[in-house]
Amino acid sequence: MMRPAGSIGRRLTLLLAAIAALLSLLSWGMVSSFSGQAAARTQDNVLAASVATIAETLRSEQGRVRLELPYSAFAMLGAISQDRVFYRVSIADETLTGYDDLRGGRTPESPGEVLFDTLDFRGETVRMASISRVVLAGRGSVPVTVSVAQTGNGIAGVTADLSRRAAMMSVAFFILAVALSAFAARASLQPLNSIAQAVSRRGPSDLRPIRRIAPRELEPLVASLNRLMERLGQSIRRSEDFITEAAHRVRTPLATVRAQAEIALHTVTGDEEKKSLRRVIRAVDESSRSAGQLLDHATVAFRAEDLDRRLIETSELTKSVVESLSPTAEMKDITFDLSVEATPIRGDAILLQTALRNILDNAVKYSPPETTVKITVRRANGLAEVEICDQGTGLGLGPAQQLTERFKRGDNVAGVVGSGLGLTIAEEVMRAHGGTLSLRNIDEEGTGTCVLLTLPLA
């Protein structure tokens, strides 16, 4: 048996999970990037508003530029983080107020224009916004530049927090996506599993076409299975026809040879010729019996998996088999003692007749002349029982149940024609019908055999 190459469902789940992981990483990266950009834009907007607010408070007093720093200009910066804030108001290169060393940024070329720069100041990276304004002082206009800078630790913290939240959301999305992927894989493979279950529930001889609606991708598989079952059905029908034909063509010539040999036996007078003809008759009997039982065994093998179950009266079935074997029993002066009661069952009449015929044939074959074979059909413990007891040589010294194996015979029947298939056929028929076959000797000396067949009542 070939080992499976892996689960399609697992492969599909892993593939979808890999896609979900990639999407999770992309979403985390995009959210982290967008959150960083949004935080930076927020800081720039607040810095721009702060420098604009400071620039609006510039005025001229007695020919000089005066400034009152508004609290709101710095309050709005503290609203978004606890970073340090620096400022500088300068006229040309002269610092009017603020941090004189807050330099290095670009100077706006036109009034009202806000420029942003990122630079190092006192060992920290700061973001600085600068705006210029022209103030009328004395007889001329004075260009004033206002710069406000803020460290980025708070913004970096906000960005990191947003990134962590985005990572947690991405992980949650990944877990949910994996669960949904497993569900989607199972749901996608459900039609295939449904077809497989429908086929597995069938018996070995149930070769009807699959009539299930399948997705377009599974239509070639369903069509291939139907073609395969059609070919198997044709093969089985050819085999059954062959068995039937073989039974006819084997048994008829053997019966003809035996009849001619018996005629010759009664016409010859020499002892050697009679001995030779008796050996021919014995060989024909062995061949005929072996061929017949082999064909019976093949018939049982074909029909056992697809029984033609019908309501059968066991007593009537047994009577018909007894009547068919009565001529053979009369040749040995063997009497059938039949005791029956109504025992309806459901089963395949042909197979049950085959089983009974083989057991009764064994009883006649192994019983000495002028004896009785007792046949009892009864109800017992909710079952139908058929018990056949003879006065023959018994089951031998070995375990009784091993005689139901193919070609197994007792050690006390070496001189009797047989193939060792009769009990095998009967047991296989019983097993196919949910019944049992058991063997026992009649007495402690090991003589006489009883075969008990049990079947469920209808």
C-alpha positions in Angstrom: 0.0 0.0 0.0 1.4 3.4 -1.0 1.9 5.9 1.8 -0.1 9.1 1.4 1.8 12.0 0.0 0.2 14.5 2.5 -3.1 16.2 3.2 -4.5 18.5 0.6 -6.4 20.2 3.4 -3.2 20.8 5.3 -1.4 22.1 2.2 -4.3 24.4 1.4 -4.4 25.6 5.0 -0.7 26.2 5.1 -0.8 28.1 1.8 -3.6 30.3 3.0 -1.9 30.8 6.3 1.3 31.9 4.5 -0.7 34.4 2.5 -2.3 35.6 5.7 1.1 36.0 7.3 2.4 38.0 4.4 -0.7 40.2 4.4 -0.4 40.7 8.2 3.3 41.8 7.8 2.3 44.2 5.0 -0.6 45.6 7.0 1.6 46.0 10.1 4.3 47.8 8.0 1.7 50.0 6.3 0.0 50.9 9.6 3.4 51.6 11.3 4.5 53.8 8.3 1.2 55.7 8.1 1.1 56.2 11.9 4.6 57.5 11.9 3.8 59.9 9.0 0.6 61.0 10.7 2.4 61.7 14.0 5.1 63.7 12.1 2.4 65.7 10.3 0.6 66.3 13.5 3.8 67.6 15.1 4.6 69.8 12.0 1.1 71.2 12.1 1.3 72.1 15.8 4.8 73.6 15.3 3.4 75.7 12.4 0.5 76.9 14.5 2.9 77.7 17.3 5.3 79.8 15.2 2.4 81.5 13.5 0.9 82.4 16.9 4.2 83.8 18.1 4.7 85.8 14.9 1.3 87.4 15.2 2.3 88.9 18.6 5.2 90.8 17.1 4.7 94.6 17.2 6.6 97.8 17.0 7.0 100.0 20.0 9.0 103.2 20.0 10.8 102.1 16.9 11.8 98.8 18.2 10.4 95.3 17.8 8.6 94.0 20.8 7.3 90.5 21.6 5.2 89.0 24.3 5.4 85.3 24.1 1.8 83.8 24.2 1.3 80.9 26.6 -1.0 79.2 24.1 1.9 78.9 21.6 3.7 76.5 23.9 0.6 75.0 25.5 -0.4 73.5 22.2 3.0 71.8 21.9 2.7 70.3 25.4 -0.8 68.9 24.5 0.6 66.3 22.2 3.7 65.2 24.2 6.0 66.0 27.1 9.0 66.8 24.9 11.2 69.8 25.4 10.5 72.9 23.4 13.0 75.5 22.2 12.4 78.8 20.4 14.3 81.7 19.0 13.1 85.1 17.6 15.8 86.8 15.6 16.3 89.9 13.5 18.8 89.1 10.8 21.5 87.3 12.8 20.7 88.9 16.1 18.6 87.0 18.6 15.8 89.0 20.0 14.8 86.4 22.5 15.0 82.6 23.1 17.9 80.2 22.6 20.7 81.9 20.7 22.3 78.6 19.7 19.1 77.4 18.0 20.5 77.9 14.5 21.1 75.8 11.4 17.6 75.9 10.0 16.6 77.5 6.7 15.3 81.1 6.7 11.9 81.5 4.9 12.3 83.7 1.8 8.8 85.2 1.9 6.7 86.4 4.9 4.2 83.9 6.1 6.0 80.9 4.6 6.7 78.1 7.1 9.8 75.9 6.7 10.5 72.7 8.6 13.9 71.3 9.4 15.2 68.3 11.4 18.5 69.0 13.1 20.6 68.1 16.2 20.4 70.6 19.0 22.2 70.1 22.3 22.6 66.4 21.7 19.0 65.7 20.7 17.2 65.5 17.4 14.6 68.2 17.1 12.0 69.2 14.6 12.0 72.9 14.0 9.5 75.2 12.2 10.5 78.7 11.1 8.4 81.6 9.8 9.3 85.1 8.8 7.3 88.3 9.3 8.0 91.9 8.4 7.4 94.4 11.3 7.3 98.2 10.7 9.7 99.7 13.3 10.7 103.3 13.1 11.1 104.4 9.5 11.6 101.0 7.9 10.4 97.5 7.9 12.3 94.9 9.9 12.2 91.2 8.8 11.8 89.0 11.9 12.3 85.2 11.9 10.5 83.0 14.5 11.7 79.5 15.1 10.2 76.9 17.4 11.8 73.4 17.9 10.6 70.3 19.7 12.3 67.0 20.5 10.7 63.9 19.0 10.7 61.5 21.9 7.0 61.8 22.5 6.2 61.4 18.9 8.5 58.4 18.6 6.7 56.9 21.7 3.3 57.5 20.1 4.5 56.0 16.8 6.0 53.0 18.7 2.7 52.5 20.6 0.7 52.7 17.4 3.1 50.2 15.9 2.7 47.8 18.8 -1.1 48.1 18.5 -0.8 47.5 14.8 1.4 44.4 15.5 -1.2 43.0 17.9 -4.0 43.6 15.4 -1.9 41.9 12.7 -1.3 38.9 15.0 -5.0 38.7 15.8 -5.8 39.0 12.1 -3.3 36.2 11.3 -4.8 33.9 13.9 -8.3 34.6 12.7 -7.1 34.2 9.1 -5.6 30.8 9.9 -8.8 29.6 11.5 -10.8 30.8 8.6 -8.3 29.2 6.2 -8.7 25.8 7.9 -12.5 26.2 7.7 -12.3 27.3 4.1 -10.0 24.3 3.2 -12.4 21.9 4.9 -15.4 23.5 3.2 -13.6 23.4 -0.2 -12.8 19.7 0.2 -16.2 18.8 1.5 -17.5 17.8 -1.9 -14.5 15.5 -2.4 -15.0 14.0 1.1 -18.7 13.6 0.3 -17.9 11.6 -2.9 -15.3 9.5 -1.0 -17.8 8.7 1.7 -20.5 7.8 -0.8 -18.1 5.4 -2.5 -16.8 3.9 0.7 -20.3 3.2 2.0 -21.0 1.0 -1.0 -20.5 -2.7 -1.0 -17.8 -4.2 -3.2 -20.4 -5.2 -5.8 -22.2 -1.9 -5.8 -20.9 -0.4 -9.1 -23.7 2.0 -9.8 -22.5 5.4 -11.3 -22.0 8.2 -8.9 -25.0 10.6 -9.3 -23.8 13.4 -7.0 -23.6 17.1 -8.1 -19.9 17.9 -8.0 -17.9 21.2 -8.5 -16.5 21.7 -12.0 -13.0 20.8 -10.8 -14.2 17.4 -9.6 -16.2 16.4 -12.7 -13.2 14.7 -14.4 -12.7 12.6 -11.2 -16.3 11.6 -11.0 -16.4 10.7 -14.7 -13.2 8.6 -14.3 -14.7 6.8 -11.3 -17.9 6.1 -13.2 -15.9 4.7 -16.2 -13.8 2.6 -13.8 -16.9 1.1 -12.1 -18.5 0.4 -15.5 -15.4 -1.5 -16.6 -15.3 -3.4 -13.3 -19.0 -4.3 -13.7 -18.4 -5.6 -17.1 -15.4 -7.6 -15.8 -17.5 -9.1 -13.0 -20.3 -10.0 -15.3 -17.8 -11.7 -17.7 -16.4 -13.6 -14.7 -19.9 -14.8 -13.5 -20.7 -15.8 -17.1 -17.5 -17.7 -17.2 -18.2 -19.5 -14.0 -21.6 -20.5 -15.1 -20.3 -21.7 -18.5 -17.4 -23.5 -16.9 -19.7 -25.3 -14.4 -21.7 -26.6 -17.3 -18.8 -27.5 -19.6 -16.8 -29.2 -16.8 -19.6 -31.1 -15.1 -21.3 -32.4 -18.2 -18.3 -34.2 -19.8 -17.2 -35.6 -16.4 -20.7 -37.0 -15.9 -20.6 -38.5 -19.4 -17.2 -40.1 -18.7 -18.4 -41.5 -15.4 -21.5 -43.0 -17.0 -19.5 -44.6 -19.8 -17.1 -46.0 -17.3 -19.9 -47.5 -15.2 -21.4 -49.1 -18.4 -18.0 -50.5 -19.3 -17.5 -51.8 -15.7 -20.7 -53.9 -16.1 -19.6 -55.3 -19.4 -16.0 -56.3 -18.8 -15.2 -59.7 -17.1 -11.5 -59.4 -16.3 -10.5 -58.4 -12.8 -7.7 -56.0 -14.0 -10.1 -54.2 -16.4 -12.6 -53.8 -13.6 -10.0 -52.5 -11.2 -8.8 -50.0 -13.9 -12.4 -48.8 -14.5 -13.0 -48.4 -10.8 -9.9 -46.2 -10.6 -11.2 -44.2 -13.6 -14.6 -43.8 -11.9 -12.9 -42.7 -8.6 -10.7 -40.2 -10.4 -13.7 -38.8 -12.3 -15.6 -38.5 -9.0 -12.7 -36.6 -7.4 -12.4 -34.3 -10.4 -16.1 -33.7 -10.6 -16.4 -33.0 -6.9 -13.3 -30.7 -6.9 -14.5 -28.8 -10.0 -18.0 -28.5 -8.6 -16.9 -27.2 -5.3 -14.3 -24.8 -6.8 -17.0 -23.4 -8.9 -19.4 -23.2 -5.9 -16.7 -21.4 -3.9 -16.2 -18.9 -6.8 -20.0 -18.3 -6.9 -20.1 -17.7 -3.2 -17.2 -15.3 -3.4 -18.9 -13.2 -6.1 -22.4 -13.2 -4.5 -21.4 -12.9 -0.8 -20.8 -9.1 -1.0 -24.0 -8.3 -2.8 -26.6 -10.7 -1.5 -30.0 -11.1 -3.1 -31.8 -10.9 0.3 -35.4 -12.2 0.1 -37.8 -13.7 2.7 -37.0 -17.4 2.8 -38.6 -20.2 4.8 -35.7 -22.2 6.1 -37.7 -25.4 6.5 -38.9 -25.3 2.9 -35.3 -24.6 1.6 -33.9 -27.5 3.7 -36.6 -29.9 2.4 -35.8 -29.0 -1.2 -32.1 -29.7 -0.7 -32.9 -33.0 1.1 -35.1 -34.1 -1.8 -32.3 -33.3 -4.3 -29.8 -35.5 -2.4 -32.2 -38.3 -1.6 -31.2 -40.4 -4.7 -27.5 -40.2 -3.7 -28.4 -41.2 -0.1 -30.5 -44.1 -1.3 -27.6 -45.6 -3.1 -26.0 -46.1 0.3 -29.2 -47.0 2.0 -28.9 -43.8 4.1 -32.1 -42.3 5.5 -32.8 -38.7 6.1 -34.7 -37.9 9.4 -36.1 -34.5 8.9 -37.7 -32.4 11.7 -38.7 -28.8 10.8 -40.6 -25.9 12.2 -41.3 -22.5 10.6 -38.2 -20.3 10.7 -38.4 -17.4 8.2 -35.1 -15.6 7.4 -33.9 -13.1 4.9 -31.1 -14.2 2.6 -29.8 -15.4 -0.7 -31.5 -18.6 -1.6 -28.9 -19.8 -4.0 -26.0 -19.4 -1.5 -28.0 -21.0 1.3 -28.9 -24.0 -0.9 -25.2 -24.3 -1.8 -24.2 -24.3 1.9 -26.8 -26.9 2.9 -26.0 -29.1 -0.2 -22.3 -29.2 0.7 -23.0 -30.1 4.3 -25.5 -32.8 3.5 -23.3 -34.1 0.8 -20.5 -34.5 3.4 -22.9 -36.2 5.7 -23.9 -38.8 3.0 -20.3 -39.2 1.8 -18.7 -39.8 5.3 -21.6 -41.9 6.7 -21.5 -45.7 6.5 -24.3 -47.5 4.6 -27.6 -48.2 6.3 -27.4 -45.2 8.7 -29.5 -42.2 9.4 -28.7 -38.5 8.9 -30.8 -36.4 11.3 -31.7 -32.9 10.1 -33.4 -30.5 12.5 -34.7 -27.0 11.6 -35.8 -25.0 14.7 -36.0 -21.7 16.5 -33.6 -21.1 19.4 -32.6 -17.9 21.3 -34.1 -15.7 18.6 -32.2 -17.5 15.8 -32.9 -19.9 13.1 -30.9 -23.1 13.6 -30.2 -26.0 11.1 -28.5 -28.9 12.7 -27.2 -31.9 10.6 -25.9 -34.9 12.4 -24.5 -38.1 10.8 -23.1 -41.3 12.1 -19.8 -41.1 10.1 -16.2 -41.1 11.0 -16.2 -37.9 13.0 -13.9 -34.8 12.8 -10.6 -36.5 13.5 -8.0 -35.6 16.1 -7.2 -32.0 15.1 -9.1 -28.9 16.1 -12.6 -29.0 14.6 -12.8 -25.4 13.5 -9.7 -25.7 11.3 -11.7 -28.0 9.0 -13.5 -24.8 7.7 -10.2 -23.6 6.2 -9.8 -24.1 2.5 -8.6 -27.6 1.4 -8.4 -28.8 5.1 -9.6 -32.3 5.7 -9.6 -34.5 8.8 -6.9 -37.1 9.3 -9.5 -39.9 9.3 -10.9 -39.4 5.8 -7.9 -40.1 3.6 -9.7 -42.9 1.6 -12.8 -40.8 0.9 -13.1 -38.6 -2.2 -13.2 -34.9 -1.2 -11.6 -31.5 -1.9 -11.8 -29.8 1.5 -14.0 -27.0 0.4 -17.5 -28.0 1.5 -17.3 -26.6 5.1 -15.3 -23.6 3.8 -18.2 -22.7 1.4 -20.8 -23.2 4.1 -19.0 -21.0 6.6 -18.5 -18.2 4.1 -22.2 -18.3 3.3 -23.0 -18.1 7.0 -20.6 -15.2 7.5 -22.1 -13.3 4.6 -25.6 -13.7 6.2 -24.4 -12.7 9.7 -24.7 -16.3 10.9 -22.2 -18.9 12.3 -21.1 -22.5 11.7 -20.0 -24.8 14.5 -18.8 -28.4 14.5 -18.8 -31.1 17.2 -18.5 -34.9 17.5 -21.6 -36.7 18.7 -19.9 -38.9 21.2 -16.7 -39.0 23.2 -15.2 -41.7 21.0 -15.1 -39.2 18.1 -17.6 -40.8 15.9 -20.5 -39.0 14.3 -20.5 -35.3 13.4 -22.9 -32.5 14.0 -22.9 -29.3 12.0 -24.9 -26.4 13.5 -25.8 -23.5 11.3 -27.3 -20.4 12.9 -29.0 -17.5 11.1 -30.8 -14.3 12.2 -34.6 -14.7 12.0 -36.5 -12.4 9.7 
